[in-house]
Every structure is written in C-alpha cells, then in structure tokens.
Amino acid sequence: MLPPSSRRHRHQAGDDPVSRGRRIALITTGGTIEKTYDELGGVLSNRVSNLDVMLSQLEIGGVDLSRVGLMNKDSLDLTEADLELIITTVAHYVRDHDGVILVHGTDRLAETGQLLHARLSSLQVPVVMTGAMRPYELRHTDATQNLTEAMLAVQFLDPGVWCVMHNRALRFPEVIKDRSRMTFVTPAELADSRQDA
C-alpha cells in the first residue's frame, strides 16, 4: 500500500509558465539531506526530517505540491524491499502529476536512478532525484540549493529520470557519483578526471 501525501503545499499564481498550478509530488526517502543532529548520541541521524522547514523557506508559487514521506533512511541502509517501494511509489505518482522529485541519499542515488530508468522506461513526466552531500543543519550545506534547483528543474525538464544537484541536471543512465569531488558527473567526466589526476 502506498503512503498518502502527508502534507500539501498549495500555491496559486498567474499564468506564466512557472505558475500554472503544476502538480508536483515530492517523495522523501531520507539520506544526508534529511539528517538531523541527535544530541543524546552526538551524531547525525535519520530520525526527524527537516524537509518541511526547508520547504517553508522557499517561494514556490504556482506549484501544487504533494509531500510524500515514504521513509527516512540512510541510503546505505536501503533494502531490496525499500527499493521496490520507491519504484512503485514513483510509478504511482507519475500517473497524475506533472513531475516527481525524489529526495534520496547520495551514496546510492545513482543505483536507484538506474533502476528507475530501467523499470519506468515510458515516462511522460520528469522524475528528478536530488539530495545533499552535507546535512541542512550544517554550515555550508548544499541541501537548500539542491532542493531549490530540483523544484525549478522538474517544471522544465523533458520526461525521464534526472539527477539535479550543484547547478547541473544529468540524465540517467549517464550519472555516477564522483566521491573525490563530492558531486555527480557523467561516466565520461569521471574517466577524464581520473586521467588528469
């Protein structure tokens, strides 16, 4: 059974391309972007999501946003059942939305993106994956930037599965994590950077 939309953010505005009341599903699965500081344990963990705080700081006029809290896990802890649930949930929401944003941990974002690309081959809307290399609660976080970029990109990208982070939109299957640069690149870019090293 799919989770209901846990929160709806409705914003209506004029008739320009960005503000036609586009229906966007924001599916959250956890990852670094949702990690919060646990004072008792002294660690960052996926216990309480801060996505609603981040969303409240964004101007997203003209977007009918369905917030779907699917799970809150480090992507290294995702099971095969979790991956199936993610794919099933995305497949459900692409049917009646103009786009889907999937918030995901960066360690396995490329793996999940490849699965979505392979299993949802006839997409009619964009599915944008995003996350963060540094949690929202830390200084110099990329969380707000990446979420903002995903919110804009999902309204303009062609149908398909995308990774949107760090001022780039990369289309699957050509997406891989470059751990040395802490970002996502194409396989060709990763090979070039290794030759230059």
Residue frames as a rotation matrix with the C-alpha (Angstrom) as fourth column:
MET 1
0.578 0.816 0.000 0.00
0.816 -0.578 0.000 0.00
0.000 0.000 -1.000 0.00
LEU 2
-0.237 -0.664 0.709 1.29
0.637 -0.657 -0.402 3.44
0.733 0.357 0.579 -0.91
PRO 3
-0.517 0.024 -0.856 1.62
0.765 -0.437 -0.474 6.17
-0.385 -0.899 0.208 1.70
PRO 4
0.615 0.732 0.293 -0.79
0.788 -0.580 -0.205 9.08
0.020 0.357 -0.934 1.41
SER 5
-0.085 -0.571 0.816 0.53
0.348 -0.785 -0.513 12.55
0.933 0.241 0.266 0.76
SER 6
-0.162 -0.035 -0.986 1.48
0.980 0.112 -0.165 13.67
0.116 -0.993 0.016 4.24
ARG 7
-0.117 0.108 -0.987 1.29
0.378 -0.915 -0.145 17.37
-0.919 -0.390 0.066 3.53
ARG 8
0.227 0.216 0.950 0.02
0.969 -0.145 -0.199 19.54
0.095 0.966 -0.242 0.71
HIS 9
-0.424 -0.368 -0.827 1.52
0.347 -0.910 0.227 22.90
-0.836 -0.191 0.514 -0.11
ARG 10
0.227 0.573 0.788 -0.87
0.967 -0.038 -0.251 24.74
-0.114 0.819 -0.563 -2.44
HIS 11
-0.372 -0.349 -0.860 0.29
0.176 -0.936 0.304 27.91
-0.911 -0.038 0.410 -4.12
GLN 12
0.315 0.506 0.803 -1.61
0.919 0.049 -0.392 29.58
-0.238 0.861 -0.449 -6.94
ALA 13
-0.364 -0.454 -0.813 -0.39
0.166 -0.891 0.423 32.50
-0.917 0.019 0.399 -9.01
GLY 14
0.077 0.386 -0.919 -0.72
-0.729 -0.608 -0.317 33.98
-0.681 0.694 0.234 -12.51
ASP 15
0.888 0.401 0.226 -0.49
-0.121 0.676 -0.727 32.31
-0.444 0.618 0.649 -15.90
ASP 16
0.235 -0.857 -0.459 3.24
-0.970 -0.178 -0.166 32.38
0.060 0.484 -0.873 -16.61
PRO 17
0.213 -0.126 -0.969 4.89
-0.426 0.880 -0.208 29.00
0.879 0.457 0.134 -17.37
VAL 18
-0.776 -0.584 -0.237 6.17
-0.043 0.424 -0.905 28.50
0.629 -0.692 -0.354 -13.83
SER 19
-0.906 0.384 0.178 2.91
-0.271 -0.204 -0.941 29.36
-0.325 -0.900 0.289 -12.09
ARG 20
-0.393 0.791 -0.469 0.15
-0.686 0.087 0.723 27.34
0.612 0.606 0.508 -13.74
GLY 21
0.309 0.515 0.800 -0.51
-0.924 0.363 0.123 25.22
-0.227 -0.776 0.588 -10.69
ARG 22
-0.042 -0.408 -0.912 1.73
-0.604 0.738 -0.302 22.37
0.796 0.538 -0.277 -11.75
ARG 23
0.870 0.361 0.335 1.18
-0.489 0.549 0.678 19.23
0.060 -0.754 0.654 -9.70
ILE 24
-0.056 -0.961 -0.271 4.49
-0.573 0.253 -0.780 18.07
0.818 0.112 -0.565 -8.27
ALA 25
0.943 0.232 -0.238 4.98
0.035 0.644 0.765 15.08
0.331 -0.729 0.599 -5.97
LEU 26
0.039 -0.928 0.371 7.89
-0.800 -0.251 -0.545 15.37
0.599 -0.276 -0.752 -3.53
ILE 27
0.871 0.206 -0.445 8.77
0.003 0.905 0.425 11.86
0.491 -0.371 0.788 -2.32
THR 28
0.222 -0.815 0.536 11.26
-0.905 -0.376 -0.197 11.71
0.362 -0.441 -0.821 0.52
THR 29
0.714 -0.041 -0.699 13.35
0.066 0.998 0.009 8.69
0.697 -0.053 0.715 1.44
GLY 30
0.857 -0.433 -0.278 15.93
0.305 -0.008 0.952 10.17
-0.415 -0.901 0.125 3.82
GLY 31
0.371 -0.821 0.435 19.63
0.769 0.009 -0.639 10.49
0.520 0.571 0.635 3.19
THR 32
-0.555 -0.732 -0.394 22.04
0.831 -0.465 -0.306 13.20
0.041 -0.497 0.867 4.28
ILE 33
-0.657 0.324 0.681 19.66
0.039 -0.887 0.459 15.99
0.753 0.328 0.570 3.25
GLU 34
0.395 0.906 0.152 17.21
-0.217 -0.069 0.974 14.85
0.893 -0.417 0.170 5.96
LYS 35
-0.040 -0.460 -0.887 19.73
0.776 0.544 -0.318 14.06
0.629 -0.701 0.336 8.71
THR 36
0.623 0.232 0.747 19.40
-0.283 -0.823 0.492 15.94
0.729 -0.518 -0.447 11.99
TYR 37
-0.480 -0.865 0.147 21.69
-0.391 0.061 -0.919 16.21
0.786 -0.498 -0.367 14.97
ASP 38
0.581 0.574 -0.576 20.88
0.231 0.563 0.794 13.78
0.780 -0.594 0.195 17.77
GLU 39
0.236 -0.498 0.834 22.06
-0.732 -0.656 -0.185 15.49
0.639 -0.567 -0.519 20.96
LEU 40
0.760 0.089 0.644 21.83
-0.567 0.576 0.589 12.33
-0.318 -0.812 0.489 23.06
GLY 41
0.780 -0.444 0.440 24.03
0.508 0.861 -0.030 10.30
-0.365 0.247 0.898 20.76
GLY 42
0.211 -0.707 -0.675 26.10
-0.210 -0.707 0.675 13.20
-0.955 0.000 -0.298 19.44
VAL 43
-0.727 -0.422 0.542 25.61
0.376 0.415 0.828 12.04
-0.575 0.806 -0.143 15.86
LEU 44
-0.475 0.594 -0.649 23.75
-0.848 -0.507 0.157 12.98
-0.236 0.625 0.744 12.71
SER 45
-0.848 0.233 0.476 20.94
0.226 0.971 -0.072 10.52
-0.479 0.047 -0.877 12.04
ASN 46
-0.735 0.676 -0.053 17.79
-0.235 -0.181 0.955 10.00
0.636 0.714 0.292 10.00
ARG 47
-0.778 0.494 -0.389 15.28
0.599 0.395 -0.697 10.33
-0.191 -0.775 -0.603 12.83
VAL 48
0.250 0.835 -0.490 13.31
0.511 -0.544 -0.666 13.52
-0.822 -0.084 -0.563 12.22
SER 49
-0.077 -0.240 0.968 13.08
0.989 -0.143 0.043 15.08
0.128 0.960 0.248 8.76
ASN 50
-0.298 -0.057 -0.953 13.72
0.367 -0.928 -0.059 18.78
-0.881 -0.367 0.297 8.29
LEU 51
-0.719 0.024 0.694 12.28
0.693 -0.041 0.720 18.94
0.045 0.999 0.013 4.75
ASP 52
0.364 0.925 0.110 9.21
0.899 -0.380 0.217 20.86
0.242 0.020 -0.970 5.89
VAL 53
0.398 -0.336 -0.854 11.47
0.389 -0.781 0.489 23.54
-0.831 -0.527 -0.179 7.40
MET 54
-0.703 -0.708 0.070 13.36
0.322 -0.229 0.919 23.80
-0.634 0.668 0.389 4.11
LEU 55
-0.417 0.624 0.661 10.12
0.867 0.054 0.496 23.93
0.274 0.780 -0.563 2.10
SER 56
0.544 0.682 -0.489 8.74
0.808 -0.583 0.086 26.71
-0.227 -0.442 -0.868 4.29
GLN 57
0.016 -0.645 -0.764 11.71
0.192 -0.748 0.635 28.88
-0.981 -0.156 0.112 3.29
LEU 58
-0.823 -0.336 0.459 11.11
0.468 0.059 0.882 28.50
-0.323 0.940 0.109 -0.46
GLU 59
-0.229 0.735 -0.639 8.90
-0.610 -0.619 -0.494 30.67
-0.758 0.277 0.590 -2.65
ILE 60
-0.922 -0.077 0.379 7.10
0.184 0.774 0.605 28.02
-0.341 0.628 -0.700 -4.71
GLY 61
-0.215 0.873 -0.437 4.15
-0.490 -0.484 -0.725 29.95
-0.845 0.059 0.532 -6.07
GLY 62
0.147 0.406 -0.902 2.11
-0.989 0.063 -0.132 28.20
0.003 0.912 0.411 -8.72
VAL 63
-0.644 -0.409 -0.647 3.02
-0.412 0.897 -0.157 24.72
0.645 0.165 -0.746 -7.51
ASP 64
0.566 0.759 0.321 0.54
-0.776 0.361 0.517 22.22
0.276 -0.542 0.794 -6.10
LEU 65
-0.396 -0.898 -0.191 2.99
-0.698 0.429 -0.573 20.18
0.596 -0.093 -0.797 -4.04
SER 66
0.824 0.546 -0.153 2.18
-0.350 0.702 0.620 16.72
0.446 -0.457 0.770 -2.68
ARG 67
-0.176 -0.894 0.412 4.68
-0.934 0.019 -0.357 15.88
0.311 -0.447 -0.839 0.09
VAL 68
0.790 0.398 -0.467 5.04
-0.315 0.916 0.249 12.09
0.527 -0.050 0.849 0.42
GLY 69
0.022 -0.772 0.635 7.13
-0.999 0.007 0.044 10.93
-0.038 -0.636 -0.771 3.38
LEU 70
0.515 0.199 -0.833 7.98
-0.485 0.869 -0.092 7.42
0.706 0.452 0.545 2.21
MET 71
0.691 -0.401 -0.601 10.82
0.687 0.623 0.374 6.59
0.225 -0.672 0.706 4.62
ASN 72
0.803 -0.506 0.316 13.71
-0.540 -0.841 0.024 8.31
0.253 -0.190 -0.949 6.38
LYS 73
0.821 -0.513 0.251 16.81
0.348 0.797 0.493 6.14
-0.453 -0.318 0.833 5.92
ASP 74
-0.049 -0.912 -0.407 20.45
-0.615 -0.294 0.732 6.47
-0.787 0.286 -0.547 5.07
SER 75
0.550 0.343 -0.762 20.62
-0.834 0.282 -0.475 5.14
0.052 0.896 0.441 1.51
LEU 76
-0.522 -0.783 -0.338 23.29
-0.706 0.619 -0.343 2.63
0.478 0.060 -0.876 2.57
ASP 77
-0.810 0.275 0.517 20.58
-0.293 0.575 -0.764 1.02
-0.507 -0.771 -0.386 4.73
LEU 78
0.039 0.869 -0.494 18.01
-0.974 -0.077 -0.213 0.63
-0.223 0.490 0.843 1.93
THR 79
-0.384 -0.059 0.921 16.83
-0.096 0.995 0.024 -2.94
-0.918 -0.079 -0.388 1.41
GLU 80
-0.970 0.108 0.218 15.61
0.239 0.277 0.931 -4.56
0.040 0.955 -0.294 -1.80
ALA 81
-0.118 0.985 -0.125 12.08
0.993 0.115 -0.030 -4.13
-0.015 -0.127 -0.992 -0.43
ASP 82
0.065 0.075 -0.995 12.76
0.334 -0.941 -0.049 -0.41
-0.940 -0.329 -0.087 0.10
LEU 83
-0.825 -0.437 -0.359 13.95
-0.189 -0.384 0.904 -0.03
-0.532 0.813 0.234 -3.49
GLU 84
-0.722 0.637 0.270 10.84
0.647 0.484 0.590 -1.80
0.245 0.601 -0.761 -4.77
LEU 85
0.154 0.793 -0.589 8.67
0.894 -0.366 -0.259 0.51
-0.421 -0.487 -0.766 -2.67
ILE 86
-0.301 -0.341 -0.890 10.47
-0.017 -0.932 0.363 3.56
-0.953 0.124 0.275 -4.07
ILE 87
-0.995 -0.099 0.000 9.96
-0.007 0.074 0.997 2.37
-0.099 0.992 -0.075 -7.66
THR 88
-0.417 0.909 0.022 6.29
0.886 0.401 0.232 1.52
0.202 0.116 -0.972 -7.04
THR 89
0.134 0.455 -0.880 5.66
0.677 -0.690 -0.254 4.87
-0.723 -0.562 -0.401 -5.36
VAL 90
-0.615 -0.395 -0.682 7.30
-0.217 -0.747 0.628 6.87
-0.758 0.535 0.374 -8.15
ALA 91
-0.943 0.281 0.180 5.34
0.288 0.414 0.863 4.85
0.168 0.866 -0.471 -10.75
HIS 92
-0.113 0.948 -0.299 2.13
0.984 0.065 -0.166 5.69
-0.138 -0.313 -0.940 -8.89
TYR 93
0.166 0.199 -0.966 2.73
0.406 -0.906 -0.117 9.44
-0.899 -0.373 -0.231 -8.65
VAL 94
-0.846 -0.467 -0.257 3.91
-0.034 -0.434 0.900 9.98
-0.533 0.770 0.351 -12.24
ARG 95
-0.559 0.692 0.457 0.42
0.829 0.450 0.333 8.98
0.025 0.565 -0.825 -13.39
ASP 96
0.460 0.865 0.199 -1.35
0.830 -0.499 0.250 12.09
0.316 0.050 -0.948 -12.09
HIS 97
0.517 -0.371 -0.772 1.41
0.290 -0.772 0.565 14.64
-0.805 -0.516 -0.291 -11.51
ASP 98
0.977 -0.183 -0.106 3.35
-0.182 -0.479 -0.859 16.91
0.106 0.858 -0.502 -13.86
GLY 99
0.091 -0.984 -0.154 6.61
-0.370 0.110 -0.922 15.81
0.924 0.141 -0.354 -12.27
VAL 100
0.935 0.111 -0.338 8.12
0.238 0.512 0.826 13.94
0.264 -0.852 0.452 -9.35
ILE 101
0.128 -0.906 0.403 11.02
-0.735 -0.360 -0.575 14.92
0.666 -0.222 -0.712 -7.10
LEU 102
0.804 0.028 -0.594 12.67
0.278 0.865 0.417 12.05
0.525 -0.500 0.688 -5.25
VAL 103
0.408 -0.661 0.630 14.80
-0.855 -0.518 0.010 13.10
0.320 -0.543 -0.777 -2.26
HIS 104
0.930 -0.146 -0.339 17.39
0.140 0.989 -0.041 10.36
0.341 -0.010 0.940 -1.78
GLY 105
0.620 -0.784 -0.002 20.70
-0.078 -0.064 0.995 9.68
-0.780 -0.617 -0.100 -0.08
THR 106
0.552 -0.427 -0.716 23.66
-0.826 -0.397 -0.400 10.32
-0.113 0.813 -0.571 -2.36
ASP 107
-0.366 -0.778 0.511 25.55
-0.658 0.604 0.449 7.09
-0.658 -0.172 -0.733 -1.61
ARG 108
-0.635 0.181 0.751 23.07
0.437 0.886 0.156 5.01
-0.638 0.427 -0.641 -3.61
LEU 109
0.101 0.696 -0.711 21.29
-0.326 -0.652 -0.684 7.72
-0.940 0.301 0.160 -5.61
ALA 110
-0.376 -0.307 -0.875 22.90
-0.914 -0.032 0.404 6.60
-0.152 0.951 -0.269 -8.88
GLU 111
-0.996 0.015 0.084 21.91
0.019 0.998 0.054 2.97
-0.083 0.055 -0.995 -8.24
THR 112
-0.285 0.958 -0.038 18.27
0.438 0.095 -0.894 3.86
-0.852 -0.271 -0.447 -7.57
GLY 113
0.054 0.253 -0.966 18.26
-0.627 -0.745 -0.230 6.21
-0.778 0.618 0.118 -10.57
GLN 114
-0.782 -0.387 -0.488 19.47
-0.623 0.489 0.610 3.39
0.002 0.781 -0.624 -12.81
LEU 115
-0.824 0.535 0.186 16.68
0.452 0.820 -0.352 1.14
-0.341 -0.205 -0.917 -11.51
LEU 116
0.029 0.861 -0.509 14.06
0.097 -0.509 -0.855 3.84
-0.995 -0.025 -0.098 -12.11
HIS 117
-0.228 -0.207 -0.951 15.44
-0.849 -0.436 0.298 4.46
-0.477 0.876 -0.076 -15.61
ALA 118
-0.950 -0.214 -0.226 15.30
-0.298 0.833 0.465 0.74
0.089 0.510 -0.856 -16.44
ARG 119
-0.743 0.669 -0.006 11.91
0.597 0.660 -0.456 -0.01
-0.301 -0.342 -0.890 -14.88
LEU 120
0.270 0.837 -0.475 10.00
0.408 -0.547 -0.731 3.17
-0.872 0.003 -0.489 -15.85
SER 121
-0.593 -0.705 0.388 11.08
0.588 -0.051 0.807 3.39
-0.549 0.707 0.445 -19.47
SER 122
-0.376 0.512 0.772 7.99
0.772 -0.288 0.566 5.13
0.512 0.809 -0.287 -20.87
LEU 123
-0.343 0.197 -0.918 7.81
0.734 -0.553 -0.393 8.14
-0.585 -0.810 0.045 -18.54
GLN 124
0.208 0.500 0.841 5.66
0.860 -0.503 0.087 11.04
0.467 0.705 -0.534 -19.68
VAL 125
0.924 0.055 0.378 6.95
-0.127 -0.889 0.440 13.44
0.360 -0.455 -0.814 -17.00
PRO 126
-0.038 -0.998 0.043 10.34
-0.348 -0.027 -0.937 14.17
0.937 -0.051 -0.347 -15.42
VAL 127
0.905 0.081 -0.418 11.48
0.351 0.416 0.839 12.35
0.242 -0.906 0.348 -12.29
VAL 128
0.306 -0.792 0.528 14.14
-0.340 -0.609 -0.717 14.46
0.889 0.040 -0.455 -10.58
MET 129
0.619 -0.221 -0.753 16.39
0.708 0.572 0.414 12.91
0.340 -0.790 0.511 -7.95
THR 130
0.199 -0.593 0.780 18.20
-0.295 -0.795 -0.530 15.17
0.934 -0.125 -0.334 -5.51
GLY 131
0.668 -0.075 -0.741 19.89
0.687 0.445 0.574 15.05
0.286 -0.892 0.349 -2.15
ALA 132
0.815 -0.447 0.369 22.79
-0.503 -0.862 0.065 16.66
0.289 -0.239 -0.927 -0.32
MET 133
0.152 -0.864 -0.480 26.42
0.255 0.504 -0.825 15.97
0.955 0.003 0.297 0.43
ARG 134
-0.914 -0.401 -0.063 26.15
0.190 -0.285 -0.940 17.97
0.359 -0.871 0.336 3.67
PRO 135
-0.279 0.877 -0.391 23.11
0.958 0.282 -0.052 17.99
0.064 -0.389 -0.919 6.00
TYR 136
0.295 0.551 0.781 20.80
0.480 -0.792 0.378 21.00
0.826 0.263 -0.498 6.15
GLU 137
0.951 0.166 -0.262 21.75
0.305 -0.338 0.890 21.65
0.060 -0.926 -0.372 9.78
LEU 138
0.159 -0.970 -0.186 25.45
0.827 0.028 0.561 22.13
-0.538 -0.243 0.807 8.98
ARG 139
0.310 -0.191 -0.931 27.17
-0.316 -0.945 0.089 25.27
-0.896 0.267 -0.354 7.75
HIS 140
-0.476 -0.514 -0.714 27.95
-0.797 -0.091 0.597 25.31
-0.372 0.853 -0.366 4.04
THR 141
-0.249 0.489 0.836 25.18
0.190 0.871 -0.453 22.83
-0.950 0.046 -0.309 3.31
ASP 142
-0.961 0.005 -0.276 24.14
-0.271 -0.203 0.941 22.21
-0.052 0.979 0.197 -0.27
ALA 143
-0.668 0.731 0.138 20.69
0.634 0.657 -0.409 20.97
-0.389 -0.185 -0.902 0.82
THR 144
0.129 0.776 -0.617 18.68
0.189 -0.630 -0.753 24.15
-0.974 -0.019 -0.227 0.20
GLN 145
-0.351 -0.330 -0.876 20.39
-0.750 -0.461 0.474 24.85
-0.560 0.824 -0.086 -3.12
ASN 146
-0.994 -0.103 -0.046 19.74
-0.110 0.802 0.587 21.32
-0.024 0.588 -0.808 -4.38
LEU 147
-0.406 0.913 0.032 16.10
0.712 0.338 -0.616 21.28
-0.573 -0.227 -0.787 -3.27
THR 148
0.122 0.410 -0.904 15.52
-0.202 -0.881 -0.428 24.69
-0.972 0.235 -0.024 -4.89
GLU 149
-0.618 -0.435 -0.655 17.15
-0.718 -0.028 0.696 23.56
-0.321 0.900 -0.295 -8.14
ALA 150
-0.933 0.299 0.201 15.06
0.334 0.926 0.176 20.38
-0.134 0.231 -0.964 -8.17
MET 151
-0.114 0.946 -0.305 11.83
0.491 -0.213 -0.845 22.35
-0.864 -0.246 -0.440 -7.61
LEU 152
0.107 0.102 -0.989 12.60
-0.625 -0.767 -0.147 24.52
-0.774 0.633 -0.018 -10.63
ALA 153
-0.752 -0.548 -0.366 14.07
-0.616 0.389 0.685 21.84
-0.233 0.741 -0.630 -12.88
VAL 154
-0.727 0.501 0.470 11.14
0.406 0.865 -0.294 19.43
-0.553 -0.023 -0.833 -12.50
GLN 155
0.256 0.875 -0.411 8.93
0.126 -0.452 -0.883 22.05
-0.959 0.174 -0.225 -14.16
PHE 156
0.463 -0.137 -0.876 11.06
-0.751 -0.585 -0.305 22.32
-0.471 0.799 -0.374 -17.31
LEU 157
-0.599 -0.786 0.155 12.99
-0.593 0.565 0.574 19.10
-0.538 0.252 -0.804 -17.94
ASP 158
-0.197 0.454 -0.869 11.94
-0.808 0.426 0.407 16.56
0.555 0.782 0.283 -20.54
PRO 159
0.818 0.515 0.256 10.41
-0.573 0.691 0.441 13.27
0.050 -0.507 0.860 -19.40
GLY 160
0.272 -0.746 -0.608 12.95
0.056 0.643 -0.764 10.85
0.961 0.173 0.217 -17.98
VAL 161
0.830 -0.111 -0.547 14.94
0.558 0.171 0.812 10.26
0.003 -0.979 0.204 -14.81
TRP 162
0.392 -0.639 0.662 17.33
0.044 -0.706 -0.707 13.04
0.919 0.306 -0.248 -13.82
CYS 163
0.165 -0.413 -0.896 19.83
0.984 0.013 0.175 13.92
-0.060 -0.911 0.409 -11.09
VAL 164
0.433 0.017 0.901 19.69
0.262 -0.959 -0.108 17.63
0.862 0.283 -0.419 -10.23
MET 165
0.741 -0.316 -0.592 22.36
0.585 -0.129 0.801 18.94
-0.330 -0.940 0.089 -7.87
HIS 166
-0.023 -0.898 -0.439 25.12
0.454 -0.401 0.796 21.54
-0.891 -0.181 0.417 -7.78
ASN 167
0.078 0.159 -0.984 23.75
-0.539 -0.824 -0.176 23.61
-0.839 0.544 0.021 -10.68
ARG 168
-0.805 -0.327 -0.495 23.57
-0.593 0.415 0.690 20.63
-0.021 0.849 -0.528 -13.05
ALA 169
0.385 0.870 0.307 20.88
-0.716 0.492 -0.496 18.39
-0.583 -0.029 0.812 -14.50
LEU 170
-0.709 -0.656 -0.260 22.20
-0.693 0.580 0.428 14.98
-0.130 0.483 -0.866 -15.55
ARG 171
0.346 0.895 -0.281 20.01
-0.935 0.353 -0.025 12.44
0.077 0.271 0.959 -17.30
PHE 172
-0.141 -0.297 0.944 20.10
-0.419 0.882 0.215 8.76
-0.897 -0.366 -0.249 -16.44
PRO 173
0.915 -0.252 -0.314 21.65
0.387 0.764 0.516 6.39
0.111 -0.594 0.797 -17.31
GLU 174
0.185 -0.921 0.344 24.66
0.515 -0.207 -0.832 8.75
0.837 0.331 0.436 -17.62
VAL 175
0.528 0.035 0.849 25.02
-0.596 -0.697 0.399 9.56
0.605 -0.717 -0.347 -13.91
ILE 176
0.326 -0.481 -0.814 27.67
0.641 0.745 -0.184 8.48
0.695 -0.462 0.551 -11.40
LYS 177
0.998 -0.014 -0.064 28.87
0.043 -0.607 0.793 9.83
-0.050 -0.794 -0.605 -8.06
ASP 178
0.214 -0.966 0.142 32.35
0.202 -0.099 -0.974 11.34
0.956 0.237 0.174 -8.06
ARG 179
0.748 0.137 -0.650 33.36
0.633 0.149 0.760 10.81
0.200 -0.979 0.025 -4.45
SER 180
-0.287 -0.929 -0.236 36.58
0.955 -0.295 0.000 12.81
-0.070 -0.225 0.972 -4.76
ARG 181
-0.866 0.002 0.499 34.72
0.154 -0.950 0.271 15.93
0.475 0.312 0.823 -5.93
MET 182
-0.741 0.620 -0.257 31.59
0.386 0.080 -0.919 15.22
-0.549 -0.780 -0.299 -3.84
THR 183
-0.206 0.716 -0.667 29.18
-0.748 -0.555 -0.365 15.66
-0.631 0.423 0.650 -6.74
PHE 184
0.312 0.367 0.876 27.54
0.316 0.830 -0.461 13.76
-0.896 0.421 0.143 -9.59
VAL 185
-0.286 -0.494 -0.821 29.04
-0.723 -0.450 0.524 13.59
-0.629 0.743 -0.228 -13.07
THR 186
0.772 0.404 -0.491 28.76
-0.632 0.571 -0.524 11.57
0.069 0.715 0.696 -16.26
PRO 187
0.786 -0.509 0.351 30.90
0.342 0.830 0.440 8.42
-0.515 -0.225 0.827 -16.57
ALA 188
0.499 -0.612 0.613 32.95
0.696 -0.138 -0.704 10.19
0.516 0.779 0.357 -19.28
GLU 189
0.545 -0.274 0.792 33.65
-0.416 -0.909 -0.028 13.13
0.728 -0.315 -0.609 -16.95
LEU 190
0.838 -0.234 0.492 34.72
-0.401 0.346 0.848 10.75
-0.369 -0.908 0.196 -14.19
ALA 191
0.672 -0.611 0.418 37.09
0.708 0.695 -0.123 8.93
-0.215 0.379 0.900 -16.56
ASP 192
0.461 -0.484 0.744 38.57
0.343 -0.676 -0.652 12.26
0.818 0.556 -0.145 -17.73
SER 193
0.678 -0.178 0.713 39.12
-0.631 -0.638 0.441 13.45
0.376 -0.750 -0.545 -14.16
ARG 194
0.830 -0.391 0.399 40.93
0.005 0.720 0.694 10.22
-0.558 -0.574 0.599 -13.29
GLN 195
0.541 -0.652 0.531 43.21
0.815 0.250 -0.523 10.58
0.208 0.716 0.667 -16.32
ASP 196
0.466 -0.318 0.826 44.03
-0.034 -0.939 -0.343 14.16
0.884 0.132 -0.448 -15.31
ALA 197
0.934 -0.032 0.357 44.91
-0.358 -0.106 0.927 13.11
0.008 -0.994 -0.111 -11.75
